[in-house]
Amino acid sequence: MTEVPTLIPLSTRPKQTLTHPLSVAPMMDRTDRHFRYFMRQMTRRTLLYTEMVTVGAILHGDRTRLLGFSPEENR
């Protein structure tokens, strides 16, 4: 017979503080520099990721658009 784990009610668990109340996952064609700037305006504690870019796109594409960022994104 297997032992069933004991569940701890939420009210008795230790409180955890969120260091990043909003976290945005990378989304293709969505989490570009303009989106990150917009999200940073909502809260400075947002954990932001950029979309994933292939090496080929960086070598042969528009590097400024793909790799560019503004200082306001990192406040």
PDB file of N, H, CA, C and O in Angstrom:
ATOM      1  N   MET A   1       0.840  -1.177   0.000  1.00  0.00           N
ATOM      2  CA  MET A   1       0.000   0.000   0.000  1.00  0.00           C
ATOM      3  C   MET A   1       0.887   1.242   0.000  1.00  0.00           C
ATOM      4  O   MET A   1       1.841   1.318   0.773  1.00  0.00           O
ATOM      5  N   THR A   2       0.582   2.213  -0.856  1.00  0.00           N
ATOM      6  H   THR A   2      -0.193   2.150  -1.485  1.00  0.00           H
ATOM      7  CA  THR A   2       1.397   3.428  -0.927  1.00  0.00           C
ATOM      8  C   THR A   2       0.873   4.473   0.037  1.00  0.00           C
ATOM      9  O   THR A   2      -0.325   4.566   0.305  1.00  0.00           O
ATOM     10  N   GLU A   3       1.790   5.242   0.539  1.00  0.00           N
ATOM     11  H   GLU A   3       2.763   5.167   0.321  1.00  0.00           H
ATOM     12  CA  GLU A   3       1.432   6.278   1.495  1.00  0.00           C
ATOM     13  C   GLU A   3       0.990   7.536   0.752  1.00  0.00           C
ATOM     14  O   GLU A   3       1.653   7.973  -0.188  1.00  0.00           O
ATOM     15  N   VAL A   4      -0.114   8.107   1.171  1.00  0.00           N
ATOM     16  H   VAL A   4      -0.652   7.752   1.935  1.00  0.00           H
ATOM     17  CA  VAL A   4      -0.651   9.324   0.564  1.00  0.00           C
ATOM     18  C   VAL A   4      -0.007  10.518   1.249  1.00  0.00           C
ATOM     19  O   VAL A   4      -0.025  10.602   2.477  1.00  0.00           O
ATOM     20  N   PRO A   5       0.579  11.469   0.462  1.00  0.00           N
ATOM     21  CA  PRO A   5       1.207  12.628   1.109  1.00  0.00           C
ATOM     22  C   PRO A   5       0.174  13.513   1.801  1.00  0.00           C
ATOM     23  O   PRO A   5      -0.954  13.664   1.331  1.00  0.00           O
ATOM     24  N   THR A   6       0.578  14.085   2.912  1.00  0.00           N
ATOM     25  H   THR A   6       1.494  13.962   3.294  1.00  0.00           H
ATOM     26  CA  THR A   6      -0.289  14.982   3.658  1.00  0.00           C
ATOM     27  C   THR A   6      -0.278  16.351   2.994  1.00  0.00           C
ATOM     28  O   THR A   6       0.782  16.905   2.704  1.00  0.00           O
ATOM     29  N   LEU A   7      -1.453  16.880   2.760  1.00  0.00           N
ATOM     30  H   LEU A   7      -2.314  16.430   2.995  1.00  0.00           H
ATOM     31  CA  LEU A   7      -1.565  18.211   2.163  1.00  0.00           C
ATOM     32  C   LEU A   7      -1.582  19.269   3.257  1.00  0.00           C
ATOM     33  O   LEU A   7      -2.242  19.104   4.282  1.00  0.00           O
ATOM     34  N   ILE A   8      -0.858  20.346   3.035  1.00  0.00           N
ATOM     35  H   ILE A   8      -0.321  20.480   2.202  1.00  0.00           H
ATOM     36  CA  ILE A   8      -0.814  21.445   3.998  1.00  0.00           C
ATOM     37  C   ILE A   8      -1.760  22.531   3.507  1.00  0.00           C
ATOM     38  O   ILE A   8      -1.617  23.001   2.378  1.00  0.00           O
ATOM     39  N   PRO A   9      -2.719  22.940   4.325  1.00  0.00           N
ATOM     40  CA  PRO A   9      -3.641  24.002   3.898  1.00  0.00           C
ATOM     41  C   PRO A   9      -2.886  25.294   3.585  1.00  0.00           C
ATOM     42  O   PRO A   9      -1.890  25.614   4.234  1.00  0.00           O
ATOM     43  N   LEU A  10      -3.372  26.031   2.584  1.00  0.00           N
ATOM     44  H   LEU A  10      -4.181  25.771   2.057  1.00  0.00           H
ATOM     45  CA  LEU A  10      -2.712  27.277   2.185  1.00  0.00           C
ATOM     46  C   LEU A  10      -2.582  28.267   3.330  1.00  0.00           C
ATOM     47  O   LEU A  10      -1.595  28.997   3.409  1.00  0.00           O
ATOM     48  N   SER A  11      -3.557  28.298   4.210  1.00  0.00           N
ATOM     49  H   SER A  11      -4.359  27.705   4.146  1.00  0.00           H
ATOM     50  CA  SER A  11      -3.539  29.277   5.303  1.00  0.00           C
ATOM     51  C   SER A  11      -2.410  29.026   6.291  1.00  0.00           C
ATOM     52  O   SER A  11      -2.027  29.941   7.019  1.00  0.00           O
ATOM     53  N   THR A  12      -1.857  27.797   6.339  1.00  0.00           N
ATOM     54  H   THR A  12      -2.169  27.053   5.747  1.00  0.00           H
ATOM     55  CA  THR A  12      -0.784  27.498   7.291  1.00  0.00           C
ATOM     56  C   THR A  12       0.599  27.495   6.650  1.00  0.00           C
ATOM     57  O   THR A  12       1.605  27.352   7.344  1.00  0.00           O
ATOM     58  N   ARG A  13       0.653  27.650   5.336  1.00  0.00           N
ATOM     59  H   ARG A  13      -0.165  27.765   4.772  1.00  0.00           H
ATOM     60  CA  ARG A  13       1.947  27.688   4.658  1.00  0.00           C
ATOM     61  C   ARG A  13       2.643  29.023   4.937  1.00  0.00           C
ATOM     62  O   ARG A  13       1.980  30.044   5.123  1.00  0.00           O
ATOM     63  N   PRO A  14       3.979  29.013   4.964  1.00  0.00           N
ATOM     64  CA  PRO A  14       4.682  30.283   5.172  1.00  0.00           C
ATOM     65  C   PRO A  14       4.431  31.241   4.002  1.00  0.00           C
ATOM     66  O   PRO A  14       4.362  30.825   2.846  1.00  0.00           O
ATOM     67  N   LYS A  15       4.299  32.507   4.323  1.00  0.00           N
ATOM     68  H   LYS A  15       4.356  32.845   5.263  1.00  0.00           H
ATOM     69  CA  LYS A  15       4.059  33.522   3.298  1.00  0.00           C
ATOM     70  C   LYS A  15       5.316  33.718   2.462  1.00  0.00           C
ATOM     71  O   LYS A  15       6.430  33.740   2.984  1.00  0.00           O
ATOM     72  N   GLN A  16       5.118  33.860   1.161  1.00  0.00           N
ATOM     73  H   GLN A  16       4.213  33.843   0.737  1.00  0.00           H
ATOM     74  CA  GLN A  16       6.226  34.111   0.257  1.00  0.00           C
ATOM     75  C   GLN A  16       6.016  35.471  -0.390  1.00  0.00           C
ATOM     76  O   GLN A  16       4.902  35.821  -0.780  1.00  0.00           O
ATOM     77  N   THR A  17       7.082  36.223  -0.496  1.00  0.00           N
ATOM     78  H   THR A  17       7.987  35.939  -0.179  1.00  0.00           H
ATOM     79  CA  THR A  17       6.978  37.511  -1.163  1.00  0.00           C
ATOM     80  C   THR A  17       7.404  37.349  -2.611  1.00  0.00           C
ATOM     81  O   THR A  17       8.369  36.647  -2.913  1.00  0.00           O
ATOM     82  N   LEU A  18       6.691  37.988  -3.482  1.00  0.00           N
ATOM     83  H   LEU A  18       5.907  38.558  -3.237  1.00  0.00           H
ATOM     84  CA  LEU A  18       7.016  37.927  -4.903  1.00  0.00           C
ATOM     85  C   LEU A  18       8.003  39.026  -5.246  1.00  0.00           C
ATOM     86  O   LEU A  18       7.747  40.204  -4.996  1.00  0.00           O
ATOM     87  N   THR A  19       9.123  38.640  -5.814  1.00  0.00           N
ATOM     88  H   THR A  19       9.332  37.684  -6.017  1.00  0.00           H
ATOM     89  CA  THR A  19      10.081  39.657  -6.242  1.00  0.00           C
ATOM     90  C   THR A  19       9.696  40.217  -7.597  1.00  0.00           C
ATOM     91  O   THR A  19      10.036  41.354  -7.926  1.00  0.00           O
ATOM     92  N   HIS A  20       8.986  39.422  -8.385  1.00  0.00           N
ATOM     93  H   HIS A  20       8.709  38.499  -8.118  1.00  0.00           H
ATOM     94  CA  HIS A  20       8.521  39.849  -9.701  1.00  0.00           C
ATOM     95  C   HIS A  20       7.029  39.532  -9.805  1.00  0.00           C
ATOM     96  O   HIS A  20       6.664  38.411 -10.159  1.00  0.00           O
ATOM     97  N   PRO A  21       6.163  40.503  -9.502  1.00  0.00           N
ATOM     98  CA  PRO A  21       4.732  40.225  -9.515  1.00  0.00           C
ATOM     99  C   PRO A  21       4.192  39.912 -10.903  1.00  0.00           C
ATOM    100  O   PRO A  21       3.117  39.326 -11.028  1.00  0.00           O
ATOM    101  N   LEU A  22       4.918  40.294 -11.942  1.00  0.00           N
ATOM    102  H   LEU A  22       5.791  40.771 -11.841  1.00  0.00           H
ATOM    103  CA  LEU A  22       4.495  40.033 -13.309  1.00  0.00           C
ATOM    104  C   LEU A  22       5.679  39.489 -14.087  1.00  0.00           C
ATOM    105  O   LEU A  22       6.743  40.107 -14.128  1.00  0.00           O
ATOM    106  N   SER A  23       5.492  38.334 -14.700  1.00  0.00           N
ATOM    107  H   SER A  23       4.628  37.832 -14.666  1.00  0.00           H
ATOM    108  CA  SER A  23       6.543  37.718 -15.491  1.00  0.00           C
ATOM    109  C   SER A  23       5.981  37.433 -16.873  1.00  0.00           C
ATOM    110  O   SER A  23       4.909  36.841 -16.999  1.00  0.00           O
ATOM    111  N   VAL A  24       6.699  37.850 -17.909  1.00  0.00           N
ATOM    112  H   VAL A  24       7.570  38.331 -17.806  1.00  0.00           H
ATOM    113  CA  VAL A  24       6.231  37.697 -19.279  1.00  0.00           C
ATOM    114  C   VAL A  24       7.165  36.748 -20.021  1.00  0.00           C
ATOM    115  O   VAL A  24       8.364  37.003 -20.135  1.00  0.00           O
ATOM    116  N   ALA A  25       6.607  35.659 -20.520  1.00  0.00           N
ATOM    117  H   ALA A  25       5.633  35.452 -20.427  1.00  0.00           H
ATOM    118  CA  ALA A  25       7.386  34.664 -21.252  1.00  0.00           C
ATOM    119  C   ALA A  25       7.702  35.158 -22.657  1.00  0.00           C
ATOM    120  O   ALA A  25       6.995  36.014 -23.188  1.00  0.00           O
ATOM    121  N   PRO A  26       8.761  34.623 -23.264  1.00  0.00           N
ATOM    122  CA  PRO A  26       9.086  35.039 -24.634  1.00  0.00           C
ATOM    123  C   PRO A  26       8.026  34.558 -25.625  1.00  0.00           C
ATOM    124  O   PRO A  26       7.630  33.393 -25.607  1.00  0.00           O
ATOM    125  N   MET A  27       7.576  35.459 -26.479  1.00  0.00           N
ATOM    126  H   MET A  27       7.897  36.406 -26.493  1.00  0.00           H
ATOM    127  CA  MET A  27       6.573  35.126 -27.492  1.00  0.00           C
ATOM    128  C   MET A  27       7.055  35.665 -28.834  1.00  0.00           C
ATOM    129  O   MET A  27       7.379  36.846 -28.959  1.00  0.00           O
ATOM    130  N   MET A  28       7.099  34.797 -29.828  1.00  0.00           N
ATOM    131  H   MET A  28       6.836  33.837 -29.726  1.00  0.00           H
ATOM    132  CA  MET A  28       7.576  35.193 -31.152  1.00  0.00           C
ATOM    133  C   MET A  28       6.725  36.326 -31.720  1.00  0.00           C
ATOM    134  O   MET A  28       5.495  36.269 -31.689  1.00  0.00           O
ATOM    135  N   ASP A  29       7.387  37.342 -32.232  1.00  0.00           N
ATOM    136  H   ASP A  29       8.385  37.389 -32.257  1.00  0.00           H
ATOM    137  CA  ASP A  29       6.752  38.526 -32.829  1.00  0.00           C
ATOM    138  C   ASP A  29       5.899  39.318 -31.843  1.00  0.00           C
ATOM    139  O   ASP A  29       5.080  40.131 -32.271  1.00  0.00           O
ATOM    140  N   ARG A  30       6.062  39.112 -30.552  1.00  0.00           N
ATOM    141  H   ARG A  30       6.727  38.451 -30.204  1.00  0.00           H
ATOM    142  CA  ARG A  30       5.288  39.867 -29.558  1.00  0.00           C
ATOM    143  C   ARG A  30       6.188  40.582 -28.560  1.00  0.00           C
ATOM    144  O   ARG A  30       5.998  41.771 -28.306  1.00  0.00           O
ATOM    145  N   THR A  31       7.155  39.888 -27.995  1.00  0.00           N
ATOM    146  H   THR A  31       7.310  38.922 -28.202  1.00  0.00           H
ATOM    147  CA  THR A  31       7.968  40.492 -26.938  1.00  0.00           C
ATOM    148  C   THR A  31       9.158  41.228 -27.539  1.00  0.00           C
ATOM    149  O   THR A  31      10.310  40.934 -27.221  1.00  0.00           O
ATOM    150  N   ASP A  32       8.869  42.172 -28.397  1.00  0.00           N
ATOM    151  H   ASP A  32       7.933  42.410 -28.655  1.00  0.00           H
ATOM    152  CA  ASP A  32       9.919  42.998 -28.989  1.00  0.00           C
ATOM    153  C   ASP A  32      10.197  44.194 -28.078  1.00  0.00           C
ATOM    154  O   ASP A  32       9.620  44.301 -26.995  1.00  0.00           O
ATOM    155  N   ARG A  33      11.058  45.068 -28.506  1.00  0.00           N
ATOM    156  H   ARG A  33      11.526  44.982 -29.385  1.00  0.00           H
ATOM    157  CA  ARG A  33      11.472  46.192 -27.658  1.00  0.00           C
ATOM    158  C   ARG A  33      10.317  47.103 -27.298  1.00  0.00           C
ATOM    159  O   ARG A  33      10.312  47.668 -26.205  1.00  0.00           O
ATOM    160  N   HIS A  34       9.341  47.268 -28.170  1.00  0.00           N
ATOM    161  H   HIS A  34       9.345  46.809 -29.059  1.00  0.00           H
ATOM    162  CA  HIS A  34       8.204  48.146 -27.886  1.00  0.00           C
ATOM    163  C   HIS A  34       7.296  47.524 -26.820  1.00  0.00           C
ATOM    164  O   HIS A  34       6.791  48.220 -25.940  1.00  0.00           O
ATOM    165  N   PHE A  35       7.098  46.223 -26.911  1.00  0.00           N
ATOM    166  H   PHE A  35       7.508  45.657 -27.626  1.00  0.00           H
ATOM    167  CA  PHE A  35       6.295  45.520 -25.911  1.00  0.00           C
ATOM    168  C   PHE A  35       6.981  45.566 -24.547  1.00  0.00           C
ATOM    169  O   PHE A  35       6.334  45.808 -23.528  1.00  0.00           O
ATOM    170  N   ARG A  36       8.290  45.333 -24.534  1.00  0.00           N
ATOM    171  H   ARG A  36       8.815  45.136 -25.362  1.00  0.00           H
ATOM    172  CA  ARG A  36       9.028  45.372 -23.259  1.00  0.00           C
ATOM    173  C   ARG A  36       8.973  46.760 -22.645  1.00  0.00           C
ATOM    174  O   ARG A  36       8.842  46.887 -21.427  1.00  0.00           O
ATOM    175  N   TYR A  37       9.069  47.798 -23.457  1.00  0.00           N
ATOM    176  H   TYR A  37       9.176  47.695 -24.446  1.00  0.00           H
ATOM    177  CA  TYR A  37       8.973  49.164 -22.947  1.00  0.00           C
ATOM    178  C   TYR A  37       7.588  49.395 -22.337  1.00  0.00           C
ATOM    179  O   TYR A  37       7.472  49.974 -21.256  1.00  0.00           O
ATOM    180  N   PHE A  38       6.549  48.947 -23.025  1.00  0.00           N
ATOM    181  H   PHE A  38       6.643  48.477 -23.903  1.00  0.00           H
ATOM    182  CA  PHE A  38       5.181  49.087 -22.535  1.00  0.00           C
ATOM    183  C   PHE A  38       5.002  48.363 -21.196  1.00  0.00           C
ATOM    184  O   PHE A  38       4.418  48.915 -20.263  1.00  0.00           O
ATOM    185  N   MET A  39       5.500  47.141 -21.104  1.00  0.00           N
ATOM    186  H   MET A  39       5.975  46.692 -21.862  1.00  0.00           H
ATOM    187  CA  MET A  39       5.369  46.382 -19.866  1.00  0.00           C
ATOM    188  C   MET A  39       6.158  47.021 -18.731  1.00  0.00           C
ATOM    189  O   MET A  39       5.718  46.994 -17.582  1.00  0.00           O
ATOM    190  N   ARG A  40       7.309  47.590 -19.036  1.00  0.00           N
ATOM    191  H   ARG A  40       7.667  47.611 -19.970  1.00  0.00           H
ATOM    192  CA  ARG A  40       8.121  48.251 -18.013  1.00  0.00           C
ATOM    193  C   ARG A  40       7.396  49.478 -17.444  1.00  0.00           C
ATOM    194  O   ARG A  40       7.616  49.853 -16.293  1.00  0.00           O
ATOM    195  N   GLN A  41       6.536  50.096 -18.251  1.00  0.00           N
ATOM    196  H   GLN A  41       6.357  49.791 -19.186  1.00  0.00           H
ATOM    197  CA  GLN A  41       5.769  51.236 -17.765  1.00  0.00           C
ATOM    198  C   GLN A  41       4.719  50.804 -16.739  1.00  0.00           C
ATOM    199  O   GLN A  41       4.336  51.589 -15.871  1.00  0.00           O
ATOM    200  N   MET A  42       4.258  49.563 -16.838  1.00  0.00           N
ATOM    201  H   MET A  42       4.569  48.926 -17.542  1.00  0.00           H
ATOM    202  CA  MET A  42       3.275  49.054 -15.871  1.00  0.00           C
ATOM    203  C   MET A  42       3.892  48.879 -14.494  1.00  0.00           C
ATOM    204  O   MET A  42       3.329  49.316 -13.491  1.00  0.00           O
ATOM    205  N   THR A  43       5.041  48.244 -14.454  1.00  0.00           N
ATOM    206  H   THR A  43       5.499  47.890 -15.270  1.00  0.00           H
ATOM    207  CA  THR A  43       5.755  48.061 -13.194  1.00  0.00           C
ATOM    208  C   THR A  43       7.232  47.845 -13.486  1.00  0.00           C
ATOM    209  O   THR A  43       7.598  47.144 -14.429  1.00  0.00           O
ATOM    210  N   ARG A  44       8.067  48.453 -12.668  1.00  0.00           N
ATOM    211  H   ARG A  44       7.769  49.022 -11.901  1.00  0.00           H
ATOM    212  CA  ARG A  44       9.508  48.290 -12.860  1.00  0.00           C
ATOM    213  C   ARG A  44       9.967  46.913 -12.424  1.00  0.00           C
ATOM    214  O   ARG A  44      11.073  46.497 -12.767  1.00  0.00           O
ATOM    215  N   ARG A  45       9.139  46.196 -11.673  1.00  0.00           N
ATOM    216  H   ARG A  45       8.240  46.534 -11.394  1.00  0.00           H
ATOM    217  CA  ARG A  45       9.531  44.882 -11.160  1.00  0.00           C
ATOM    218  C   ARG A  45       9.091  43.744 -12.068  1.00  0.00           C
ATOM    219  O   ARG A  45       9.117  42.584 -11.656  1.00  0.00           O
ATOM    220  N   THR A  46       8.689  44.052 -13.289  1.00  0.00           N
ATOM    221  H   THR A  46       8.667  44.995 -13.624  1.00  0.00           H
ATOM    222  CA  THR A  46       8.303  43.019 -14.236  1.00  0.00           C
ATOM    223  C   THR A  46       9.538  42.240 -14.673  1.00  0.00           C
ATOM    224  O   THR A  46      10.575  42.830 -14.978  1.00  0.00           O
ATOM    225  N   LEU A  47       9.427  40.914 -14.705  1.00  0.00           N
ATOM    226  H   LEU A  47       8.585  40.434 -14.458  1.00  0.00           H
ATOM    227  CA  LEU A  47      10.503  40.075 -15.216  1.00  0.00           C
ATOM    228  C   LEU A  47      10.214  39.844 -16.692  1.00  0.00           C
ATOM    229  O   LEU A  47       9.261  39.149 -17.045  1.00  0.00           O
ATOM    230  N   LEU A  48      11.040  40.430 -17.552  1.00  0.00           N
ATOM    231  H   LEU A  48      11.815  40.994 -17.266  1.00  0.00           H
ATOM    232  CA  LEU A  48      10.786  40.404 -18.984  1.00  0.00           C
ATOM    233  C   LEU A  48      11.791  39.533 -19.717  1.00  0.00           C
ATOM    234  O   LEU A  48      12.977  39.507 -19.389  1.00  0.00           O
ATOM    235  N   TYR A  49      11.296  38.828 -20.706  1.00  0.00           N
ATOM    236  H   TYR A  49      10.332  38.849 -20.973  1.00  0.00           H
ATOM    237  CA  TYR A  49      12.136  38.045 -21.599  1.00  0.00           C
ATOM    238  C   TYR A  49      11.921  38.547 -23.010  1.00  0.00           C
ATOM    239  O   TYR A  49      10.849  39.061 -23.332  1.00  0.00           O
ATOM    240  N   THR A  50      12.902  38.407 -23.832  1.00  0.00           N
ATOM    241  H   THR A  50      13.773  37.990 -23.570  1.00  0.00           H
ATOM    242  CA  THR A  50      12.747  38.760 -25.234  1.00  0.00           C
ATOM    243  C   THR A  50      12.499  37.493 -26.037  1.00  0.00           C
ATOM    244  O   THR A  50      12.763  36.387 -25.566  1.00  0.00           O
ATOM    245  N   GLU A  51      11.998  37.660 -27.234  1.00  0.00           N
ATOM    246  H   GLU A  51      11.784  38.558 -27.616  1.00  0.00           H
ATOM    247  CA  GLU A  51      11.765  36.485 -28.072  1.00  0.00           C
ATOM    248  C   GLU A  51      13.097  35.860 -28.467  1.00  0.00           C
ATOM    249  O   GLU A  51      14.127  36.534 -28.477  1.00  0.00           O
ATOM    250  N   MET A  52      13.077  34.588 -28.788  1.00  0.00           N
ATOM    251  H   MET A  52      12.240  34.039 -28.780  1.00  0.00           H
ATOM    252  CA  MET A  52      14.283  33.890 -29.211  1.00  0.00           C
ATOM    253  C   MET A  52      14.556  34.191 -30.681  1.00  0.00           C
ATOM    254  O   MET A  52      13.642  34.191 -31.506  1.00  0.00           O
ATOM    255  N   VAL A  53      15.814  34.444 -30.995  1.00  0.00           N
ATOM    256  H   VAL A  53      16.556  34.443 -30.325  1.00  0.00           H
ATOM    257  CA  VAL A  53      16.201  34.810 -32.353  1.00  0.00           C
ATOM    258  C   VAL A  53      17.299  33.854 -32.810  1.00  0.00           C
ATOM    259  O   VAL A  53      18.224  33.560 -32.052  1.00  0.00           O
ATOM    260  N   THR A  54      17.200  33.375 -34.032  1.00  0.00           N
ATOM    261  H   THR A  54      16.448  33.614 -34.648  1.00  0.00           H
ATOM    262  CA  THR A  54      18.216  32.452 -34.544  1.00  0.00           C
ATOM    263  C   THR A  54      19.470  33.215 -34.966  1.00  0.00           C
ATOM    264  O   THR A  54      19.416  34.413 -35.244  1.00  0.00           O
ATOM    265  N   VAL A  55      20.576  32.520 -35.008  1.00  0.00           N
ATOM    266  H   VAL A  55      20.620  31.547 -34.782  1.00  0.00           H
ATOM    267  CA  VAL A  55      21.841  33.115 -35.434  1.00  0.00           C
ATOM    268  C   VAL A  55      21.731  33.592 -36.878  1.00  0.00           C
ATOM    269  O   VAL A  55      22.231  34.664 -37.219  1.00  0.00           O
ATOM    270  N   GLY A  56      21.082  32.802 -37.722  1.00  0.00           N
ATOM    271  H   GLY A  56      20.676  31.931 -37.445  1.00  0.00           H
ATOM    272  CA  GLY A  56      20.919  33.186 -39.121  1.00  0.00           C
ATOM    273  C   GLY A  56      20.169  34.502 -39.274  1.00  0.00           C
ATOM    274  O   GLY A  56      20.509  35.316 -40.133  1.00  0.00           O
ATOM    275  N   ALA A  57      19.151  34.712 -38.444  1.00  0.00           N
ATOM    276  H   ALA A  57      18.875  34.050 -37.746  1.00  0.00           H
ATOM    277  CA  ALA A  57      18.400  35.963 -38.505  1.00  0.00           C
ATOM    278  C   ALA A  57      19.282  37.145 -38.104  1.00  0.00           C
ATOM    279  O   ALA A  57      19.182  38.222 -38.692  1.00  0.00           O
ATOM    280  N   ILE A  58      20.130  36.951 -37.121  1.00  0.00           N
ATOM    281  H   ILE A  58      20.212  36.076 -36.643  1.00  0.00           H
ATOM    282  CA  ILE A  58      21.019  38.037 -36.689  1.00  0.00           C
ATOM    283  C   ILE A  58      22.072  38.326 -37.752  1.00  0.00           C
ATOM    284  O   ILE A  58      22.360  39.489 -38.036  1.00  0.00           O
ATOM    285  N   LEU A  59      22.648  37.286 -38.340  1.00  0.00           N
ATOM    286  H   LEU A  59      22.415  36.341 -38.109  1.00  0.00           H
ATOM    287  CA  LEU A  59      23.693  37.475 -39.346  1.00  0.00           C
ATOM    288  C   LEU A  59      23.168  38.073 -40.646  1.00  0.00           C
ATOM    289  O   LEU A  59      23.844  38.886 -41.276  1.00  0.00           O
ATOM    290  N   HIS A  60      21.959  37.671 -41.050  1.00  0.00           N
ATOM    291  H   HIS A  60      21.410  37.011 -40.538  1.00  0.00           H
ATOM    292  CA  HIS A  60      21.470  38.072 -42.362  1.00  0.00           C
ATOM    293  C   HIS A  60      20.252  38.993 -42.314  1.00  0.00           C
ATOM    294  O   HIS A  60      19.756  39.414 -43.359  1.00  0.00           O
ATOM    295  N   GLY A  61      19.771  39.305 -41.125  1.00  0.00           N
ATOM    296  H   GLY A  61      20.173  38.962 -40.276  1.00  0.00           H
ATOM    297  CA  GLY A  61      18.555  40.114 -41.001  1.00  0.00           C
ATOM    298  C   GLY A  61      18.844  41.515 -40.490  1.00  0.00           C
ATOM    299  O   GLY A  61      19.974  42.000 -40.546  1.00  0.00           O
ATOM    300  N   ASP A  62      17.815  42.137 -40.001  1.00  0.00           N
ATOM    301  H   ASP A  62      16.897  41.743 -39.955  1.00  0.00           H
ATOM    302  CA  ASP A  62      17.894  43.504 -39.476  1.00  0.00           C
ATOM    303  C   ASP A  62      18.358  43.454 -38.016  1.00  0.00           C
ATOM    304  O   ASP A  62      17.543  43.292 -37.108  1.00  0.00           O
ATOM    305  N   ARG A  63      19.649  43.592 -37.799  1.00  0.00           N
ATOM    306  H   ARG A  63      20.311  43.724 -38.536  1.00  0.00           H
ATOM    307  CA  ARG A  63      20.223  43.480 -36.446  1.00  0.00           C
ATOM    308  C   ARG A  63      19.667  44.522 -35.495  1.00  0.00           C
ATOM    309  O   ARG A  63      19.425  44.224 -34.325  1.00  0.00           O
ATOM    310  N   THR A  64      19.461  45.741 -35.978  1.00  0.00           N
ATOM    311  H   THR A  64      19.657  45.983 -36.928  1.00  0.00           H
ATOM    312  CA  THR A  64      18.949  46.799 -35.110  1.00  0.00           C
ATOM    313  C   THR A  64      17.581  46.426 -34.567  1.00  0.00           C
ATOM    314  O   THR A  64      17.314  46.609 -33.380  1.00  0.00           O
ATOM    315  N   ARG A  65      16.725  45.912 -35.410  1.00  0.00           N
ATOM    316  H   ARG A  65      16.942  45.763 -36.374  1.00  0.00           H
ATOM    317  CA  ARG A  65      15.378  45.516 -34.970  1.00  0.00           C
ATOM    318  C   ARG A  65      15.433  44.301 -34.041  1.00  0.00           C
ATOM    319  O   ARG A  65      14.692  44.234 -33.060  1.00  0.00           O
ATOM    320  N   LEU A  66      16.304  43.350 -34.348  1.00  0.00           N
ATOM    321  H   LEU A  66      16.906  43.405 -35.144  1.00  0.00           H
ATOM    322  CA  LEU A  66      16.358  42.115 -33.577  1.00  0.00           C
ATOM    323  C   LEU A  66      17.071  42.264 -32.232  1.00  0.00           C
ATOM    324  O   LEU A  66      16.665  41.649 -31.246  1.00  0.00           O
ATOM    325  N   LEU A  67      18.123  43.069 -32.185  1.00  0.00           N
ATOM    326  H   LEU A  67      18.453  43.569 -32.986  1.00  0.00           H
ATOM    327  CA  LEU A  67      18.935  43.173 -30.970  1.00  0.00           C
ATOM    328  C   LEU A  67      18.806  44.501 -30.235  1.00  0.00           C
ATOM    329  O   LEU A  67      19.326  44.658 -29.130  1.00  0.00           O
ATOM    330  N   GLY A  68      18.117  45.452 -30.847  1.00  0.00           N
ATOM    331  H   GLY A  68      17.694  45.325 -31.745  1.00  0.00           H
ATOM    332  CA  GLY A  68      18.020  46.785 -30.247  1.00  0.00           C
ATOM    333  C   GLY A  68      17.198  46.802 -28.982  1.00  0.00           C
ATOM    334  O   GLY A  68      16.271  46.009 -28.814  1.00  0.00           O
ATOM    335  N   PHE A  69      17.542  47.705 -28.101  1.00  0.00           N
ATOM    336  H   PHE A  69      18.295  48.349 -28.237  1.00  0.00           H
ATOM    337  CA  PHE A  69      16.756  47.930 -26.878  1.00  0.00           C
ATOM    338  C   PHE A  69      16.979  49.360 -26.442  1.00  0.00           C
ATOM    339  O   PHE A  69      17.938  50.005 -26.867  1.00  0.00           O
ATOM    340  N   SER A  70      16.106  49.850 -25.604  1.00  0.00           N
ATOM    341  H   SER A  70      15.328  49.326 -25.259  1.00  0.00           H
ATOM    342  CA  SER A  70      16.254  51.203 -25.078  1.00  0.00           C
ATOM    343  C   SER A  70      16.591  51.115 -23.590  1.00  0.00           C
ATOM    344  O   SER A  70      16.198  50.149 -22.936  1.00  0.00           O
ATOM    345  N   PRO A  71      17.300  52.087 -23.045  1.00  0.00           N
ATOM    346  CA  PRO A  71      17.659  52.049 -21.625  1.00  0.00           C
ATOM    347  C   PRO A  71      16.434  51.980 -20.705  1.00  0.00           C
ATOM    348  O   PRO A  71      16.541  51.466 -19.592  1.00  0.00           O
ATOM    349  N   GLU A  72      15.289  52.480 -21.138  1.00  0.00           N
ATOM    350  H   GLU A  72      15.203  52.897 -22.042  1.00  0.00           H
ATOM    351  CA  GLU A  72      14.074  52.446 -20.319  1.00  0.00           C
ATOM    352  C   GLU A  72      13.608  51.021 -20.033  1.00  0.00           C
ATOM    353  O   GLU A  72      12.896  50.786 -19.057  1.00  0.00           O
ATOM    354  N   GLU A  73      14.007  50.070 -20.879  1.00  0.00           N
ATOM    355  H   GLU A  73      14.586  50.262 -21.672  1.00  0.00           H
ATOM    356  CA  GLU A  73      13.618  48.676 -20.661  1.00  0.00           C
ATOM    357  C   GLU A  73      14.294  48.090 -19.438  1.00  0.00           C
ATOM    358  O   GLU A  73      13.776  47.135 -18.857  1.00  0.00           O
ATOM    359  N   ASN A  74      15.414  48.619 -19.033  1.00  0.00           N
ATOM    360  H   ASN A  74      15.835  49.394 -19.505  1.00  0.00           H
ATOM    361  CA  ASN A  74      16.213  48.042 -17.942  1.00  0.00           C
ATOM    362  C   ASN A  74      16.153  48.849 -16.662  1.00  0.00           C
ATOM    363  O   ASN A  74      17.044  48.733 -15.821  1.00  0.00           O
ATOM    364  N   ARG A  75      15.139  49.653 -16.498  1.00  0.00           N
ATOM    365  H   ARG A  75      14.416  49.748 -17.182  1.00  0.00           H
ATOM    366  CA  ARG A  75      15.047  50.455 -15.264  1.00  0.00           C
ATOM    367  C   ARG A  75      14.767  49.612 -14.071  1.00  0.00           C
ATOM    368  O   ARG A  75      14.660  50.131 -12.960  1.00  0.00           O
TER     369      ARG A  75
END
